[in-house]
Amino acid sequence: MRNIVKVYPDGTRALKGVDVKVYKGEILGLLGENGAGKTTLMKILFGMLKPTKGKILLNGREVRFKSPADALANGIGMVHQHFTLVEVFNALENIILGMEGHGLLSKIDVDNARRKLQKLMDELNFQVPLDVPVENLPVGVQQRIEILKMLYRDIDLLILDEPTAVLTPIEVRELFDVLKKLKAQGKTIIFISHKLNEVMEITDRVTVIRKGEVIGTVKTSDATPQLLARMMVGRDVVLRIEKPPKEPGEVTLKVEDLWVRGDRGEEAVRGLSFEVRAGEIFGIAGVEGNGQSELIEAITGLRKVEKGRVKVNGVNITGKRPRELYDMGIAHIPEDRTHMGLVLDMTVMENAILGMQWRKEFSRWGLMDWKSVELHTRQLIEEFDVSAPGVKAPVKSLSGGNQQKLIVAREVSKKPELIVAAQPTRGVDVASTEYIRNYLVKLRNENKAVLLVSADLDEVLQLSDRMAIMYEGQFMGIVKPEEVTEEQIGLMMGGVKA
């Protein structure tokens, strides 16, 4: 790809003249922070977006793709971070969908398709149940179906966008085994990720993109995680968390036999009981969609509890509204900053006091004291190193990492006893991740109770004093991170009790 430029109608320059080369039979890592332009670049290669400028050369000849069908016809396939499967169809139907041709007499030979697919699965040792509706299959199996859908079309170049985000450690191992087999067969793979350890393990070379530009390409054998982090962020990053030993104090949060329903009426949380103590980080790991979101919403007053109780410092808080919970010393870093954490069109200043606007230091006689709000906001910006054009700028003008730091700053400024942190570093740069993780440890060291829920297993392992692995609304076990192997965690994430 030569000098690829992408400018959106609103003037956003997503790509600023990007050059990328990938060789036959190699795995190229495409590394960069969220919003760096990795996915945009690959959507251009897969025919989903048109470049504003630039050329794509395939085996030496220039190609122009009007659609993904053109890319597929030229041997290029892409597996997206968010799956594109028809949930009521089974695996076989999803894989052959779109290959049935056109016209009344056009028909696909399903038996022949099944044989071809079985041969492919046997060769790669990559099995999926072909006749089960996709909606009844776990996310790891759904991802296999997406990959098989591409391989079934005899593609030569496979693009994988954040492929391990929804996988257990065991499923990651299995995926990497398949990628190595595909590479041995002469297939070319572009592996998009922001997980440095995975990129170091599976790739031959790594191209790093930052803010729509290529910072450089290095051989993986010549790289280190520190070097790649520096290329991604633009400065040295300490990829280590200092967490001194600490004896936890009294029980702050107590959850007793909690049952919560999901949006479709299903039992999302099934009889959970656990405690989080002062001076402790209690982590919850697991593949997303196993009841973690519903649990957090029930604890923070955003979802109805069907049965059971939630207590904070011995007081029953079940069913109380979020505002009451704030006043009782609970802070909540929500899992989705743009929909739950911020009002994007409001200013940095307004967002800095969301949920606290009625406090007497910010309002008098029903009128806002904007001088106090501005002073408070400037203090937060300084203490948490939030980079913002100004306190009166709309919060949507901040980068994802700075938006997240503002939420953390706001929540801990409530002087809470319990901090509920859901996906606290999702989609933020390495530097902001380092900052937020260290701040959670600082709160723990100050004798606060922290409940951490994260789909990033490394994050839970690094930060937690104790951790639970959640599967289908239940805990498969509560363990100390240092006393359990990655394989044992993987089994629990797949539904095996400890």
N, C-alpha and C positions, 0 to 999 in steps of 0.2 A: 504494500500500500504506500503510495507516494504523495507527499504533501497534502494529506487529507484535511480539509477544512470543513467545519460544520457550524453555520450560523443559523440560529432559529429566528422565526419572524419577529420575536420581541427584542431581537438584538443580542441575545446571549450567544457568546462564542464558546461552544462546547469543545471544539477541536481547533487547534491553531497551527495547522501544517504538520501533521503527524506522519512520520515514516516508520513502517514496520516491515520486517522481513521474516518469513518463516520457511524453514527448509523441510523437504520431504522426509518423513520418518523421524521427526523430532517432537518433543513436547516443549512448547514455548510458554513460559509463565507470563501473564500480563498482570502486572501488579500496580496498585494505586489506591488512594483513598476513595471513599464513596464520593461521587461527583467529579472524579478526576477525568472522566471521559472514556473509560474502558468499554463499558457496555455500548455507548453511542458508536464507538469505532467498530465494534463487532456487529452491531445492527446494520451498519453500512456495508460491511463485508457480506452479510447474510441477505442483503437486498431489502431490508425492512425500512431503511432510511436512505434518502439520496444525499450524497455529499454536496456541499456548496461548491467545492473545488477539489481537485485531486484525481489520481488514477489508481485503478486496481489492476495488477498484472498477475495472471494465473498461468503458470508454466511458460512464462515469457510473453504471453499475448495479452493485450488489454481487453478487459471485460467490463460490461456495464449491466448491472442487474436491476431490473425494474421491480422485482418481487422476490420473496423467498423461493418461489417455484423455480425462478431462473438460477438462483444460487444452488439449489438442490440438483438441478439438471447439470450443473457444472461440478458436482461432487462436493459441495460445501454444505454442512449441516450444523445446526446450533441447538443446544439444549439450554433453555432459559431458566433463570433463577426461579421464576414463578411458572409453574407447569401449565401446559396448554392441552390437557387431556379432557375428554368428554367423560364426566364422572359415571354416567349410567351405562356407558359401553364397557365391555370387558377389555382385557389387555390386547388380545388379538385384533379386535375391532378397531381399537385406537391406533395400533401399529400400522394397519393397512389402510386406514382412513385417508382419503385423498388420492389413492392410487387406482381407484376404480375406473378412471378414464371418463369419457363423455359419450353421450348418445344412448339411444334406447337399447341397443344390442350389447353395449359395453358391460362387462361383468367380471368380477375378480374370482379367480379360482382359489376358494378359501382353503381347501384341503392342501393344495400345493403351497399356499402361503404358510400354512401351519408347519408343513415339513421343512420348508426353507428356514423358518424361524427357529424351529427346534434344533436344526443343525447348527445355526449361528449360536444359540444359547449353549449347546454342548461344547462347541469349540472354545468358547470364552469362559465356560463354567459360570454362567451369569443367568441363572434361571428366574423366571417369573411364572405364576399361575396364569395361563392364557384365558381361562374361561370365567374368572371371577370379576364382577363389576369393579371398576377402578375405585369407586367411592368406599369400597370395603377393604381396600389394601392400605397398608402403612405407607408413609411418605417415602421411605427408602426404596420400597418396591416400585412406587409410582415413578421415582426418578430413573430406575432401571428401564422402565417401559419407555420413557422419553429417549434414553440413549439407544435402546434397541430399535425404536422408531426411525432413528437416523441411520443406524448401521444397516438396517434392512433395505434401505435405499441405496446401498453400495457407495456411500460417500467416501471421499479420500481425506477430507479435512473436517475434523470435529471441533466445534467451539463449545466449551463448557463454561457457563457463567455461574460463579460461586457454587460449584456442584456439591460441596461438602456441608453447606449451611444447615441442612436438615437431616444429616446422617449421624448415626451412632459411631463410636470409634471402630467397631468391628466392620460396619458397613463402609467406612472410609478405607480400611485395609482392603476390603474386597474390590472396591472401585479402583484403587490404585493398581491392584493385580491385573484387572481388565485393561486399564490404560497401558500398562507395560506390554501386555499381549498384543494390543492393537498397534503399538509402536513397532513391535517385532515383526508385525505383518506389513509394515511400511506405511501405516496410516500416520497422518500428521494431526497433532492436537494442540489447540490453544486453550490454556487453562487460566481462566480469570479468577483472581482471588485477592483477599487482603490478609490471608493467614500466612505469615512468613515461614513457619515451620513446614507447612504442607508444600509451599512453593519450593523450598530447599530440598524436600525429599523427592518430588516427582518430576521436576523439570530438567531440561538440558541447558536452556538459556532463559534469562528473565529480562523482559522489557518493562521499565518503570515509567508510568505516566503521572504527571502532576499538573493539575489545572489546565488540562487540554494540550499539554506538550510532552514530548518524549524527553525524559531526563537522561536516559542512557539504557544500554543493553549490556548485560554481563553474562559470562558463562557461570552457571550455577556452581560449578566446582571452584570458581575463583571468588565466590560471594560469601558473605556472612549475614546473619539476620540484622546485625548492627548497620552494615553497609546499606542493605536494602531499605531499612527503616529511615536512614539518613537521606537516601534518594527520594523516598516517598514524601518526607516531611520537610526536608530542606535544612535540617539541623540534627545534631546528635540526640538520640533518644535512649534513655536508660530503660531497658526492657526487663526491669526487675522491680519487685515490690518488697520493701523492707517491712516485715511483719513480726515484731518481737513477741515472744511467748506472753500469754496473759491468762490469768485465772478469771473466768467469768463470774459475774455477781448474781443478783437476784433475778428471778424470772420477770421479764418485761411483757412479752407477748405469750399468751397461752391459747392455743386452738384446741377445742375439744369436740371430737366426733362430728366434724363439719361436712355437711352435704350441700352441694350447690348445683343448680341446673345451668346448662349452656343455653345459647340463643335458640336452639332448635328443640328445647325441652328435654334434652338428654341429660343423664347424670354425669356432670363434668368433674365434680369433686365428690369422692365417695368415702365418707367416714374418716377424714384426716384428723390426727391428733399430733401436736408437736409443741415445743416451747422454744423461745428465743430469749437468751439472757442478756443482761446489761454487760457491755464489754465483749460481745461475741458477734461474729458474722456467721449467720446460718444461711447456707446456700442451697438453692433448689436447682438441680440440673435435670435435663431430659429433653427429648426431641419436642419441638414446639407442637402445640395442639393436644397436649395430654392433660389439660386442666389447669395449667399454671396461670393463665390469664384470668380465668374465672375465680381461682383462689385469691389472687391479688385484689380483684375487684370486690370480692366479698369482705376481705379484711379492711379495705379502705372505704367501704360504704357505698360503692358504685353498683353492687349487685345484691339481690335478695338472697338471704341465707334460708335454705329449706329446713335445715335441722342442725342442731349443734350450737356451740357458743364460741365467741371470740372475746378474750379478756386482755386488757392492758393494765398492768400494775394492779391486778386483782379486781378491776372494775369491768363489768360486762358491757361491751360496746356493740354487741350484735345489733345490726339494724340501724345504727346511728348514721346521720348524714355526714358527708365529708367535712362540712364546716365545723360540726361538733367535734369531729375527730381531730381536726387541726388544733382546736382549743385544748384538747386533751394530750397534746404532745406527740402527734403522729404526723410524719411528713411522707409524701409519696412522689417518687420519681417515676412517672408513667412510662409504659413500654413504647408508646408512639408519641414522639415529641410534637409532631405537627398537628395531630388530631386531638390529643389529650393533654399535652403539656403547655401549649402556647396558642395565642390567637395571632396568627401570622400578620394580619393587617394592622394590629396595634403596635405601639412603639415599644422599644426596649424597656423604657421606664414603666409603662403600663403592665407589661408582662412580668416585670421584676416584683410586683406586689400582688399578682393574681392570687386570690384566696385570702389576702390579708388586707384588702382595701378598706374594710370596715374598722380596722384597728385604730385606736385613738391617736397613735403617732402619725397616721396618714390622713385621717379625716376628722373634722370638727363640725358639729351641728349639721351633718349630712353633706358638707362640702369638702372636696379633696384639698389637702394641703400639699400642693405640687412641689413646693420648695423642699419639704421633708422627703417626698418620694424621690426627687432628683438626687438629693444627698445620699439617701439609702442606696439608690441604683449605682451611683458613682463608687460608693464603698464596695459594693458587690463586684463591680467590673474590675476594680483594682485588686481586690483580694483573690478573685478567681481567674485573673488574667484573661478576661473576656475581651476579644477584639471586636469592637463595634464602631461604625462610622460616627455614632453619637447617641446620646440617651434618647433623643427624640426621633431617631431613625426607625423605620418599621423593622420589626424583629425578623421578617423574612429576608432582609438584606444581609443577615449574618450567615456565616457558613454553618453547616450541620454541627460541627464540633463546638462552635461558640454558642449556638442555640442550646445545645445540651449542657454546656457549662453554666449557662444562665439559669436553666431549670434547677440544676444541682445547687447553685448559689441561693436561689430563691427558697428552695425547700429547707436547706439547712439553716437559713437565716431565721426560720420559725422557732429555732432552739428546741428541736424535738428530742424526745427520749427514745423514740422508735423511728427508724428510717426504713421505709419499704422501697427498695430499689429494683425496678423491673427493667431488664435489658439496658442498664445504665450507660453502656458504651456502644450500643448498636449504631453502626453507620457513622462513627466519628473517627477522626484521624488518629494515628499512632500516638501523637503528642498529647491530644486530649484524653485518649484512653488511659495513658500513663497517669495523667493528672487526676482523673476521676477515681481511678482505682486506688491511688495513694490517699485520696481524700476520704474514701470509705474506710480505709484502714485507720486513718487519723481519728475518725469519729468513734470507731471501735476502741481505739486506745484511750479516748476520752470518756469511756464507760457508757457509750450509747449502744443500743441494740440495733443491729442491722439485719434485715431480711433481704437477701439477694436472690433474685430469680433471673437466670440468664441461659440463653441457648448456647452460649460460648463456654464449652466445657473447661477450657484452659482458665477462663476467668473465675469460674466457680472453684476450681482446684487451687488456684493461686490465693484467692481471698478468704475462703471459708475456714472457720475453725471446726465446724461440723457441716455436713452436707447430706441432703436427701436426694434420691433419684426418683423422679415422678414418672409414672406410666399409667395411662388410662384412669387418671383421677385418684390414684393411690401411690403411696411411697413403697418402693421396692426394698428400701433399706435406708437407715440413717447411719452414716459412717464418718470417720475422720479422714480427710483427704490423704494424709500420709500413710494410712493403714490399709489402703485399697489399691489394686492395680487397675490400669486402664482397661484391661480385658474384663475384669469383674464389673467395672462401671458400665462398659458396653453391654454386657449381658443384662444388667439391671435396666438399662435404657431400652432394652428389647423386651422387657417384661418378666425377667427371671428374678425371683426374690433372693435377697442376700441370705 
